[in-house]
Amino acid sequence: MIYLDVYDNISSDIVSLIQEITLPEYVEVILTTPGQALVAQLYVAILVGIIFSFPIILRESSAFLSPGLYPDEKRILRNLIIPSTILFVSGVVFALYIVVPYTMDFLYKYGLALQAQTFITINELISFVVFFLLAFGISFQLPVIMWVLSRIGLVKPKVWKENWRYTFIFLVIFGAIITPDGSGITMWFIVLPMMFLYVIGYLATKTIKDKNENLTALSV
């Protein structure tokens, strides 16, 4: 018979992969309490579960809301499942392969400058990575949120264009708050992609306006 090895599982393989992707070669992972490795694997298992179940979460959420919606609104929710999933996964991948590795290397180089030994506990590593992956995955929903607000008529498309400066200032403040260093450099990994997504969201809302204008012209 073949028995499953509780120590060699998918979650542990993912933890090893995260270490390989995000940590510089000169940083070592350590355990300071007996349960840290198990907790880290549980965190990773939850994160992977959220990522792979994201389309199901969206579908079930739309099914919960659908009884109180008009047929046109139901169709909008169904059509948003695929783009929302793509944006969420894109945010996770962007954070995992670009933001987190650069941030780790940037911050730990200060330790090298002090000739200090560089370590990180497995819990701190996984918590750091999970926070950034979820934050970017959710933040990348910005174009969808903008499109929905304009589609249902709460925000006119021109409002997004007129207030882009305030959005930029807000994103700079937001990026400065959630980034773990005060260098003012790593926050641009948040600000610039979010402004790019803001532009995409505005262009998407502009197509709504154009479609409405075309329908009005045809009816006249």
N, C-alpha and C positions, 0 to 999 in steps of 0.2 A: 504493500500500500504506500501511497504518496501522502506525506503529511505536510501541511503548510507550516512554514517557518515564521513565527510571529516577529522575529527580529529582522528578517530579510524580507521586507514587503515593499509595496509600491510607494508608500509614503516615505520610507527610509531612502529609497532610490531617488525620490524627488528632492529630499533634503540634501543629499549628496550633490545632485545636479545644481541646486540653488547655490551651494557653497562654491562649486566650480565656476558658475557664471558670474556671481556677484562679488566674491571676495578676491582681493589681490593675493598674489602668491605668498607674500610675506606675512599675511594675517592667519593666525591659527585659531581653530575653533576648540573651545574647552567646555567641560562640564563641571559645575561647581556644586550641584546637588544631584542625588540619585535619580530624581524623576524628570529632569530637564529634557532628556532625549525623548521620553515618551510624550511629554506635553508638546514638544516641537513637532513630533509626528502627527499628533492630534490637530494642531493648528493647520498643518499642511493639508491634512485630509479634509478639513472643513473648507479651506480655500479652494482646493481642487473640486470639491463637491459643489460649491457656489458657482465656479466657472462653468462646469459642464452642465449644471442644471439651470443656468441663466435663461435659456430659451423656454424651459418649462415654467420657471418662475414668472416670466412675462406672460406666457400663455394662460396660466392659472389666474394671474392678476386681472388680465383682460376678461376672462370668463366670469370672475367675481363681479366686475364692474358692468358687464354687458347687459344685465337685466334693466339697468337704469339708463341705458343709452339708446340713441336712435340708430337705425341701420347704418347710416353714413358714418357715425362715430365708431360703431363696432368695426366697420371695415378699416377705418384709420388705425385702430389699435392692432388689428391683425397684421396690417402692412408694416407696422413698426417693429415687429418681433425680429425680423432678419437684420435690418440696419442697426437696431439697438444691440443685438448680439455681436455684430461685427465691430461696432465701436467699443464695446466693453472688452472684447478680446484684444483689440488693437491697443487699448490703454494698458492692459496687463502686460502685453508683449513689450511695448515701448518702455514701461517702467522696469521690467525685468532685465532687459538687455542693454538699456542705455542709461536710464536715470539712476538706478540703484548701484550698478558697478562704478559709474563715474563718481557718485557721491561717496561711496565707500573708499575708493582710492584717494579722492581729494581730502577727505577727513583724516584718514590714517597716515597720510604723508606728514601731517603735523607731528604725529608720534615718532616717525622716523627722524624728523628734524631734531627731536629731543633725544635721539638715540635710546628710545624706550622700546621695550618688547611689546609687540602688538598682538593682543588676543581679543576674542569676542566669545561670549557664551552662546550656546546654540539657541537658547530662548530669545536672547536679544537679537540675534541674527534673523530668526524666523519672524519675530514680532515686527522688526524693522521692515523686512521684505513684504510681509502680508499687508501692513499698513499702506505702503506705497502702491502695491498692486491693486488693492481695493479702491484706494483714493483715485488712482488714475483711471481705473475701469469705470467708476461712477462718474468722474469728471468728464470723460469722453462722451457722455450722453448729452452734452450741451447742445449740439445741433438738433437732436431729436426734441429736446425740451423747447427750444426756440421755435421749431416748426409746429409743434403741437399748440403752443400758446397762440401763435399767429393763425393757425388753421381753425381754431375754435373761436377766434375773434377777440381774445383777451388783450393781445398786444398787436398793434399794427406793424407791418414790416418796416416802415420808415422810422419807427421808434428805435429799432436795433441800430440803424445807421446813424441816427442823431446822437445816440448815447454811447458810442463805442469808446470814447475817451474815459468816461466814468467806469466802464467795464474794465478797461486796461488798468486804471488805478486800483480798482477792487482786486483784480487778479494779482497785481504786484504785491499788495498788502497780504492777500491770501497766501501767495507763494512764500513770502517772507516769514509768515507765521508757522506754516507746516513743515518747512525745510529745517533740518536739524542743525544747521550751522548759520553763523551770522556773516558769512562772506559776501552775500549778495550775488553769488554766481550760480549756485545750484537751483535757486528759485526760478531762474530763467528756463530751466527744463520744464517748469510748470507753466509759466506765463506764456512763452512763445507758442507751444502746442495749443493751449487754450484759446489764444487769440486767433490762431489758424482755424480752429474749430468754430470759433465765433463767426468768422468770415463765411465759412461753409454754411453755417446755420442761417446767416443773413441771406445768402444767395438762394438757399432753399425756400425761405419765406418769401423772397421776391418772386419766385415762380408761382406761389399761391396767388399773389396779387395780380400777376400777369394773367393767370387762368381766369380769375374773377372778372378782370376787365374784358377779356375775350368773350366770356359768357354774356356779359352785359351788352357788349356790342352786337352780338348775334341776336339777342332778344329784342334789341331796338330795330 
